[in-house]
Amino acid sequence: MRPNTAPTGCHWDGSPRTAPVRRPLRVATISPSRLLRAGQSRRCPQCGNRIDLYPRTDGRPIALHPAELATAQVPAPCRWHLSSGIAHPHDDGRTWCRIPHAVLCPQRTPICRISRPLESARRLIDTGAFTPTAFPTTTAPTGTGSPDHPVVRMLLCLYFADGPVEAVRCVAQTNRRRRCPRPVLDPDGPAGSWSLLPVGPRRGELALPEQTMAVYDLSRLPHAEQRRWRIQRCSAHAVPHGTADLALAGWQVFDPLLHAEHLRTDLPYPPAHDSRER
């Protein structure tokens, strides 16, 4: 008598044993936001509580409270909702919505009038045990090195950087699911040049005094290179297909009034230093 044993590829009853196919997570090429969920959570630099960063329709980031709140408890000007990873400044008709962290941050003045439930939540956050981290204040440099927060010209627009040009880091995800450590500035590729441009007011602002500011100009580079700088990726991750972002790009639309304390009126480097860049 032979034992009736099922093959290794079947269960005890003879049914086939199928293993689920493992598929890596990928961001769709048509997705308006390539930022992964792992790169959205941070800590508020003022109160230390957790926040979720999302890009708006114009590309600027906004810090939202990580939890959803009942729409009836949130004032209409403070209601936000998410669609395909993009934050929109209104509710989408559901009973739950998101709220900006600035409304609940105990270190900031509320940007709108809040209801009693939100006031209770704000008091709970205010009495938390977390001690906010003290960040050192920085001033505009006066030497000949690169500015701590330079103004960069690319794609016919001026942007305010969150760090020196040499320290702008790629936001792409590597194969080990970590943020790429390479800088956006390619030492072997074309680079921009420092130039003095006039400081002009934006539309609707008051006229500013006639003065010039140091700008890292990328307008002479090819369009592909300027776009690579705009999406803040290194040369190895210049093509966004197949790789997602682990952080938001640190560019801000330049405002001569908000960023006046960081402006430089002299060139960071002598003209001989930029001879290879021209």
Backbone hydrogen bonds, N-H to C=O, Kabsch-Sander energy under -0.5 kcal/mol:
donor,donor_aa,acceptor,acceptor_aa,energy
5,T,3,P,-1.2
10,C,7,P,-1.7
11,H,15,S,-3.0
14,G,11,H,-1.7
17,R,9,G,-3.0
18,T,16,P,-0.8
23,R,21,V,-0.5
31,S,28,A,-1.5
36,L,34,R,-0.5
36,L,245,D,-2.9
39,G,36,L,-1.3
40,Q,37,R,-1.6
41,S,37,R,-0.6
42,R,51,I,-2.4
44,C,49,N,-3.0
48,G,44,C,-1.8
51,I,42,R,-2.4
52,D,64,L,-2.3
53,L,40,Q,-2.9
54,Y,62,I,-1.9
56,R,60,R,-2.5
59,G,56,R,-1.4
62,I,54,Y,-2.0
64,L,52,D,-3.1
64,L,62,I,-0.6
65,H,99,I,-3.1
69,L,97,C,-2.8
71,T,95,T,-2.6
73,Q,70,A,-1.2
74,V,70,A,-0.6
74,V,71,T,-1.0
78,C,75,P,-1.5
79,R,76,A,-1.3
80,W,98,R,-2.1
81,H,88,H,-1.9
83,S,86,I,-2.2
86,I,83,S,-1.6
87,A,55,P,-2.5
88,H,81,H,-2.8
90,H,88,H,-1.9
97,C,69,L,-2.6
98,R,80,W,-3.1
101,H,63,A,-2.6
103,V,100,P,-1.3
104,L,100,P,-0.6
104,L,101,H,-0.7
105,C,101,H,-1.8
108,R,105,C,-1.3
115,S,73,Q,-0.6
119,E,115,S,-2.0
120,S,116,R,-2.3
121,A,117,P,-2.1
122,R,118,L,-2.5
123,R,119,E,-2.1
124,L,120,S,-2.1
125,I,121,A,-2.1
126,D,122,R,-2.2
127,T,123,R,-1.8
128,G,125,I,-1.4
135,F,133,T,-0.7
151,V,214,A,-0.6
152,V,150,P,-0.5
152,V,159,Y,-3.0
153,R,216,Y,-2.3
154,M,152,V,-0.6
154,M,157,C,-2.3
157,C,154,M,-1.8
159,Y,152,V,-3.0
160,F,252,Q,-3.7
161,A,150,P,-2.5
161,A,159,Y,-0.6
167,A,164,P,-1.0
168,V,164,P,-0.6
168,V,165,V,-1.0
169,R,167,A,-0.5
170,C,182,R,-2.6
171,V,232,Q,-2.0
173,Q,244,A,-2.2
174,T,178,R,-3.2
177,R,174,T,-1.7
180,C,172,A,-2.5
184,V,168,V,-2.8
186,D,184,V,-0.6
189,G,186,D,-1.1
193,S,217,D,-1.8
195,S,215,V,-2.1
197,L,195,S,-0.6
197,L,213,M,-2.6
199,V,211,Q,-2.5
200,G,198,P,-0.8
205,E,202,R,-2.0
211,Q,209,P,-0.7
213,M,197,L,-2.8
214,A,264,R,-2.8
215,V,195,S,-3.0
216,Y,151,V,-2.8
217,D,193,S,-2.8
217,D,215,V,-1.0
218,L,153,R,-2.7
218,L,216,Y,-0.5
221,L,218,L,-1.6
226,Q,222,P,-2.1
227,R,223,H,-2.4
228,R,224,A,-1.9
229,W,225,E,-1.9
230,R,226,Q,-2.1
231,I,227,R,-2.3
232,Q,229,W,-0.7
233,R,228,R,-1.9
237,H,234,C,-0.6
238,A,235,S,-1.0
243,T,240,P,-1.4
245,D,34,R,-3.6
246,L,171,V,-3.0
247,A,171,V,-0.6
252,Q,160,F,-1.6
254,F,158,L,-2.1
259,H,255,D,-2.5
260,A,257,L,-0.8
262,H,259,H,-1.1
263,L,260,A,-1.2
273,H,270,P,-1.5
274,D,270,P,-0.6
274,D,271,P,-0.7
275,S,272,A,-1.1
277,E,274,D,-0.5
278,R,274,D,-0.9
278,R,275,S,-0.5
